[in-house]
Amino acid sequence: MMRPTRKLRDIGLLTGALLLLTAAGCPANAQTAVTRDDIIAPLERFETAPDLDVAALRQQVLERSKSRSKNEPPPQKRPPIAPELARLPTFNVDIQFDVDTPIVQPASYQTVGRIADAMVYSSLLPYGFLIVGHTESTGRRENNALLSQRRADAIRDILVNTFKIASKRLQSVGLGEEQLLDPARPNAPANNQVQIMTVMKMPEQSELPAATSKPPAKKPAKKR
């Protein structure tokens, strides 16, 4: 007959093995799902629109990413290419893409949907947003700039085409590795995050030119 102490020991070993198997099946970097309110809270703190030329910034990123100067500092010591972005209301989000592509993985569509839900919430509806793509500093610097732009564009396209966010409310730019989110660790996964920034207040209907509306036609006077 098996002694009680041995039974307890065997049960303890079995329980420990099950716990290890469960832990192995859960990714170490698993995160709580993003909610609409998580996104709204930082983005609704908009005060002043920045003097920001997105097209010029895109060109600047491409030109800097092609730099081959011997005096070029390492990624962790490069000055941010657009420091003014740090002053904007911002939400950082993990969007999973296929490796080296702008294809959003199906598991991340729910997160993009939460972003869309936030953008049509009453407190954010009057605003326009900038989608900013980033990459870690592995691989070719120029390729990283191009990939981050394509990924930012992909998020914008999904928001417009799938979730019906007005295209005039959305702009996109890819910064590649030119403005690392975790400069101390250039190769860290955190540098692959996407940022959503509030950049402008949209013109209200009442601010549109009066010529767009026609005065109502007058009814002919009744004969007595």
N, C-alpha and C positions, 0 to 999 in steps of 0.2 A: 504493500500500500504506500502511495506517495504521501510524504509528510506534508502537513499544512504549510510549513515555512517554505518548502520547495514549490508548492502550488502558487503561493503568493509571489515568489520570486519570478516564476515563469510568466505569471499574469503581468507582472511589472515589466518584464522584458518585452512581451508582446505589445503592451500599451506603448512603450517607448518606441518600438519599431514602427507602429502605426503613426505615431506623431511625426517621426522622421519622414515617412513617406508622404504624409500630408503637407509638411513643410516643403518637401522637394517639388511637389506639384504646384506650389504657389510661387509666382515670380517674386524675387526679392524686392523689385522696385514697384510692386503693385501699389496703386494709389486709389484714394477714394474718388468716386466718379464726380466730375465737375457738375455743379448745379447752375441753373440760370442766375440765381442770386449771387453766387460766387463771382460771376462775370460782371453783373450789373454794378456791384458795390464800388469797385475801383474806377470803372469807366464813366460813371455819372458825375465825377468830381471835375468837370470841365470848367475852366475859367476864361482863358484867352487863347485864341487861335494862333498857332505859330506861323512865322514867315518861312514856309516850307515849299520848296519846288521839288516835287517827287521825281519828275523826269530828269532834272539836273542831278539829283542824288543818285539815281540809277546809273547815269553816265560816270559820275565820280567814283562809284563803287567799282565799275568795270575797269576804269583807268588805273585805280590804285591796286586792284588785284593783279594787274599785269606788271607791276613794278618788279624789276630785277636788280635793283641797286644793292651793291655790296654793303652799304651802310644801313640797309633796311633792318629795323628792330625786329626781334622775334614776336610772334603773335601776342604774347601776354604783355608786351611793352608798347604795342602800337596805340596811339591815341585814338579814341572813338571817332569814326568818320562823320557821325551826325550827333554830337553831344546834346543838341537841342531836343532830341527825342526823349531824353531822360527826364524832361520836365513835364511830359504829357501823361494824362491818365492812362494807365497801361495794365493789361492783363496778360500774363505769360501762360501758355498752354502747351501741353505735350500732344502733338499730332503725329501719329505713326505713319510713315511713308514706306513704300517698298525701297529697298537699298538702291541708292544712287538714282532715284527717279522721283518725279513729282506725283506719283500715284498714291493717293490716300488709301490706307488699308481700311477694309470694311469696319473693323472694330472702332475706328476713330470717327465714323460718320455721326454717331450719337453725340460726340463732343462738339462737332461742327454744328449739329442741330441745336445744341444748347446755346452756342454763340448766336445763332440766328434768332432763337427765342428771346435772348437778351436784347438784341438789336431792335426788336419790334415792341419791347416793353415801353410803357408810356414815358418813363424818365429818360430813355435813350433814343426814342423815336425822332427827336428833332436834330440828331447829330449825324455827322459823317465820320468814317473810321479809316485808319491805315492798317493794313495787314503787313507785318514785317517778318520776313524769313531770315533765319540764321543757320549756320552750320558750324560744326567743330572744325579744328584746323588740320585735320588729316586730309591727305590727298592734295591735288593741285589747287592753289589759291584761286586761280581764275575759274576753274570748274566749280569751285564752291560758291563763288559769286553767282554764276549762271544757274546753278541748281537751286540756290535759295530764292532767286527771283521766280523760277518756274514753280516752286512750291508755294510761294506767296500767291502767285497768279492762280494756282490750282484751288487754293482755299477760297479765293474771291469768286472763281467760277462756280464752285459748289454752292456758295451762299446765294449767288445770283440765280443760277439755273435750277438748282434743286430746292432751295428754301425760299426763293422768290424775294430776296432782299433787293431793293432798288439799286441798280448798278451805279447811279450817280452818288450814292452814299459811301462807296467803297473805292479805295485806292490800294495799291500793293507795291512793295519794294523788297528786294532781297539784299541783305548786307553781307552775306557770306560769312567769312571769318573776320571781317573788318570792324566789328563791334561785338566782341565776345560777351556773352551773358555771364560767363564765369571765367574772367581773365586769368585767374590763378591756376586754372586747370584747362588749358586750351583744347584738350581732347575729351573733355567730359561730356557725357550725353546731354547735360543741361544746356549746352551751347546749340543744340538742335531745336530748341523750342521756338514756337511761333508767338509773336506778340500782336495783340490787338490794341490799338491806340485810338483814343478820341481826338480828332484833329480839327473839327470844324462844326459850326452850327449851320444847318441847312436853311436856306431862305424860306420864309413862310409864304403861304399863298397870298397873303395880304401885301407882301412886299414885291410881288410881280408887277410888271408894267400894266397900267390900266388899259392899254390898247388891246390886251388879250381878251377882254370881256366886252360884249356889245350891250348897249342899253336896251331895255325891253321895248318892243314896238308899241306905239300908242294905239289904243283902240279908237276907231272912228266915232265921232259924237253921234248920239242918237237924234233922229229927226223927231220934232214934236208935231 
